[in-house]
């Protein structure tokens, strides 16, 4: 009991002395597109950092070059979506259907992608560094991993830990 209290005290002291950094001011206010029908929508080049697209239908949507840092896509349908060159760092794309999607040159570092489907997906040059994936997903993605991300300089195979 005393150890727990001491640990909680030390954690609180650490957070007070070294507060966690806030998101940069160039992020827009959080927007919610949850449960929305957004088939074929064009979000290319937009700053959608920290937006929420949970349970949204984003089939055939275009996110080319969009800032998606910290964005949530949980349980969304993104079949044949274009995510070329997006930055989804610290995002959440769990249980997403990416069938036929273009993730080429995407930055997916530290993104949670558990339970997502990657059938017939283009991942050429995608950076999955420190992304959270199921072992089966990694095996499937390694079979097609190729290229180097133009922004991070990391190879797709290296970022997935392919052997």
Number of C-alpha atoms within 10 A of each C-alpha: 6 7 8 9 10 11 12 12 12 12 12 13 12 12 11 10 9 9 10 9 6 6 11 7 7 8 16 12 11 12 13 14 16 18 14 14 14 17 17 15 14 15 17 19 15 14 16 22 25 23 22 22 24 22 19 21 23 26 23 19 21 22 25 22 19 21 23 28 24 22 25 26 26 24 21 24 26 26 24 22 25 27 28 24 25 24 25 27 24 21 25 28 25 21 18 23 24 26 19 19 23 25 26 24 26 28 30 28 20 18 24 23 22 18 17 21 20 20 15 15 19 24 25 21 27 32 32 28 21 16 21 20 17 13 10 10 18 18 15 13 21 19 10 15 22 18 19 20 22 15 14 14 11 18 22 27 24 17 21 22 14 13 7
